[in-house]
Amino acid sequence: MKKEYFLVLLIILFILSTALDALAGPAKPALRIPFDFLKPTILSIYPLTAVSVVAKALFLTISLLLGLSLLPGQYLAKGLFLLFFAVLSELYSIQQIATSAHVTPLEWTLSAAAVGIILILPAGLFIIFGAAKNVHQKITQTVEPPSVT
């Protein structure tokens, strides 16, 4: 697909999540960790917030992958960046919920936690592709025979 389509999808996801946040109002569930939000009892109380969190997670994931697609090659660097970002977003989400800090709204914090989990797959794939490309280059590089003098 063309990148312009993904850009339009990003705009739609951002508008959808903003509209859902306005309709649902602020969510105040009591959570110990970000994934407590996935409990059926909490999801049944906050269905619009759940859809908003999913839309934000898709928005963030597609944004990162679209941005990285603008860089040709460099699979290993992309994979390591995504892995670093995934770990960082998980740690940030856990700290925000554990300390009840309100640096970002709860919806964005939960979305960051979801993005951290989602990005593990593309990070792993990029790392595998990068490692395979490096091995392939090492195997196929031509070796000059020593010159006879």
C-alpha positions as a Markdown table, in Angstrom:
| # | Residue | x | y | z |
|---|---|---|---|---|
| 1 | Met | 0.0 | 0.0 | 0.0 |
| 2 | Lys | 1.1 | 3.5 | -0.6 |
| 3 | Lys | 2.3 | 5.5 | 2.4 |
| 4 | Glu | -0.3 | 8.2 | 1.8 |
| 5 | Tyr | -3.1 | 5.7 | 2.6 |
| 6 | Phe | -1.4 | 5.0 | 6.0 |
| 7 | Leu | -1.2 | 8.7 | 6.6 |
| 8 | Val | -4.9 | 9.1 | 6.0 |
| 9 | Leu | -5.6 | 6.1 | 8.3 |
| 10 | Leu | -3.4 | 7.8 | 11.0 |
| 11 | Ile | -5.5 | 11.0 | 10.8 |
| 12 | Ile | -8.7 | 9.0 | 11.0 |
| 13 | Leu | -7.5 | 7.0 | 14.0 |
| 14 | Phe | -6.4 | 10.2 | 15.8 |
| 15 | Ile | -9.7 | 11.9 | 15.2 |
| 16 | Leu | -11.6 | 8.8 | 16.3 |
| 17 | Ser | -9.7 | 8.4 | 19.5 |
| 18 | Thr | -10.1 | 12.1 | 20.3 |
| 19 | Ala | -13.8 | 12.0 | 19.6 |
| 20 | Leu | -14.2 | 8.9 | 21.8 |
| 21 | Asp | -12.3 | 10.5 | 24.6 |
| 22 | Ala | -14.6 | 13.5 | 24.4 |
| 23 | Leu | -17.7 | 11.3 | 24.5 |
| 24 | Ala | -16.5 | 8.9 | 27.2 |
| 25 | Gly | -15.0 | 11.5 | 29.5 |
| 26 | Pro | -12.0 | 10.8 | 31.7 |
| 27 | Ala | -11.7 | 7.2 | 32.9 |
| 28 | Lys | -10.7 | 6.6 | 36.5 |
| 29 | Pro | -10.5 | 2.8 | 37.0 |
| 30 | Ala | -8.4 | 1.5 | 39.9 |
| 31 | Leu | -5.5 | -0.3 | 38.2 |
| 32 | Arg | -2.4 | -1.9 | 39.7 |
| 33 | Ile | -0.7 | -2.5 | 36.3 |
| 34 | Pro | -1.7 | -1.3 | 32.8 |
| 35 | Phe | -3.1 | -4.7 | 31.8 |
| 36 | Asp | -5.7 | -4.7 | 34.6 |
| 37 | Phe | -7.7 | -2.6 | 32.2 |
| 38 | Leu | -8.3 | -5.8 | 30.2 |
| 39 | Lys | -10.3 | -7.4 | 32.9 |
| 40 | Pro | -13.9 | -8.0 | 31.7 |
| 41 | Thr | -15.4 | -6.1 | 34.7 |
| 42 | Ile | -13.4 | -3.0 | 33.8 |
| 43 | Leu | -13.9 | -3.3 | 30.1 |
| 44 | Ser | -17.7 | -3.6 | 30.6 |
| 45 | Ile | -17.7 | -0.3 | 32.5 |
| 46 | Tyr | -15.4 | 1.6 | 30.0 |
| 47 | Pro | -16.1 | 0.3 | 26.5 |
| 48 | Leu | -15.6 | 3.6 | 24.7 |
| 49 | Thr | -12.3 | 4.1 | 26.5 |
| 50 | Ala | -11.2 | 0.6 | 25.4 |
| 51 | Val | -11.9 | 1.5 | 21.8 |
| 52 | Ser | -10.1 | 4.8 | 22.2 |
| 53 | Val | -7.1 | 3.0 | 23.7 |
| 54 | Val | -7.0 | 0.5 | 20.8 |
| 55 | Ala | -7.3 | 3.4 | 18.3 |
| 56 | Lys | -4.4 | 5.3 | 20.0 |
| 57 | Ala | -2.3 | 2.1 | 20.1 |
| 58 | Leu | -2.8 | 1.6 | 16.4 |
| 59 | Phe | -2.1 | 5.2 | 15.8 |
| 60 | Leu | 1.2 | 5.1 | 17.7 |
| 61 | Thr | 2.3 | 1.7 | 16.2 |
| 62 | Ile | 1.5 | 2.7 | 12.6 |
| 63 | Ser | 3.2 | 6.1 | 13.1 |
| 64 | Leu | 6.4 | 4.5 | 14.3 |
| 65 | Leu | 6.4 | 1.8 | 11.6 |
| 66 | Leu | 5.6 | 4.4 | 8.9 |
| 67 | Gly | 8.4 | 6.7 | 10.1 |
| 68 | Leu | 10.9 | 3.8 | 10.1 |
| 69 | Ser | 9.8 | 2.8 | 6.6 |
| 70 | Leu | 11.2 | 6.0 | 5.3 |
| 71 | Leu | 14.7 | 4.8 | 6.2 |
| 72 | Pro | 15.9 | 2.3 | 3.6 |
| 73 | Gly | 17.6 | -0.9 | 4.9 |
| 74 | Gln | 19.1 | -0.7 | 8.4 |
| 75 | Tyr | 16.9 | -3.6 | 9.6 |
| 76 | Leu | 19.0 | -4.3 | 12.7 |
| 77 | Ala | 19.0 | -0.6 | 13.8 |
| 78 | Lys | 15.3 | -0.4 | 13.2 |
| 79 | Gly | 14.7 | -3.6 | 15.3 |
| 80 | Leu | 16.8 | -2.4 | 18.1 |
| 81 | Phe | 15.1 | 1.0 | 18.1 |
| 82 | Leu | 11.7 | -0.7 | 18.2 |
| 83 | Leu | 12.8 | -3.0 | 21.0 |
| 84 | Phe | 14.1 | -0.1 | 23.0 |
| 85 | Phe | 10.9 | 1.9 | 22.4 |
| 86 | Ala | 8.8 | -1.1 | 23.4 |
| 87 | Val | 10.6 | -1.6 | 26.7 |
| 88 | Leu | 10.6 | 2.1 | 27.4 |
| 89 | Ser | 6.9 | 2.5 | 26.8 |
| 90 | Glu | 6.1 | -0.5 | 29.0 |
| 91 | Leu | 8.3 | 0.8 | 31.9 |
| 92 | Tyr | 6.7 | 4.3 | 31.5 |
| 93 | Ser | 3.2 | 2.8 | 31.6 |
| 94 | Ile | 3.9 | 0.7 | 34.6 |
| 95 | Gln | 5.5 | 3.7 | 36.5 |
| 96 | Gln | 2.6 | 6.0 | 35.6 |
| 97 | Ile | 0.0 | 3.6 | 36.9 |
| 98 | Ala | 2.0 | 2.5 | 40.0 |
| 99 | Thr | 2.7 | 6.1 | 41.1 |
| 100 | Ser | -0.7 | 7.5 | 40.1 |
| 101 | Ala | 1.2 | 10.2 | 38.2 |
| 102 | His | -0.8 | 12.2 | 35.8 |
| 103 | Val | 1.9 | 13.3 | 33.3 |
| 104 | Thr | -0.3 | 11.8 | 30.5 |
| 105 | Pro | -4.0 | 10.9 | 30.5 |
| 106 | Leu | -4.7 | 7.3 | 31.5 |
| 107 | Glu | -5.9 | 6.5 | 27.9 |
| 108 | Trp | -2.5 | 7.5 | 26.5 |
| 109 | Thr | -0.7 | 5.5 | 29.2 |
| 110 | Leu | -2.7 | 2.4 | 28.5 |
| 111 | Ser | -2.1 | 2.9 | 24.8 |
| 112 | Ala | 1.6 | 3.1 | 25.4 |
| 113 | Ala | 1.5 | -0.2 | 27.3 |
| 114 | Ala | -0.3 | -1.8 | 24.3 |
| 115 | Val | 2.2 | -0.3 | 21.9 |
| 116 | Gly | 5.0 | -1.8 | 23.9 |
| 117 | Ile | 3.5 | -5.3 | 23.5 |
| 118 | Ile | 2.6 | -4.8 | 19.8 |
| 119 | Leu | 6.1 | -3.6 | 18.9 |
| 120 | Ile | 7.8 | -6.7 | 20.1 |
| 121 | Leu | 6.8 | -8.6 | 16.9 |
| 122 | Pro | 8.1 | -6.1 | 14.3 |
| 123 | Ala | 11.2 | -5.5 | 16.5 |
| 124 | Gly | 11.9 | -9.2 | 16.4 |
| 125 | Leu | 11.3 | -9.5 | 12.7 |
| 126 | Phe | 13.6 | -6.5 | 12.0 |
| 127 | Ile | 16.3 | -8.0 | 14.2 |
| 128 | Ile | 16.0 | -11.3 | 12.4 |
| 129 | Phe | 16.1 | -9.7 | 9.0 |
| 130 | Gly | 19.0 | -7.5 | 9.9 |
| 131 | Ala | 21.0 | -10.5 | 11.3 |
| 132 | Ala | 20.2 | -12.6 | 8.2 |
| 133 | Lys | 21.3 | -9.7 | 5.9 |
| 134 | Asn | 24.6 | -9.4 | 7.8 |
| 135 | Val | 25.2 | -13.1 | 7.7 |
| 136 | His | 24.3 | -13.2 | 4.0 |
| 137 | Gln | 26.8 | -10.4 | 3.3 |
| 138 | Lys | 29.5 | -12.1 | 5.2 |
| 139 | Ile | 28.9 | -15.4 | 3.3 |
| 140 | Thr | 28.6 | -13.9 | -0.2 |
| 141 | Gln | 31.4 | -11.4 | -0.1 |
| 142 | Thr | 34.2 | -12.2 | -2.5 |
| 143 | Val | 37.5 | -13.3 | -1.1 |
| 144 | Glu | 40.5 | -12.2 | -3.1 |
| 145 | Pro | 43.0 | -15.0 | -3.5 |
| 146 | Pro | 46.4 | -14.1 | -2.2 |
| 147 | Ser | 48.7 | -12.8 | -4.8 |
| 148 | Val | 51.6 | -15.0 | -5.8 |
| 149 | Thr | 54.9 | -13.1 | -5.7 |
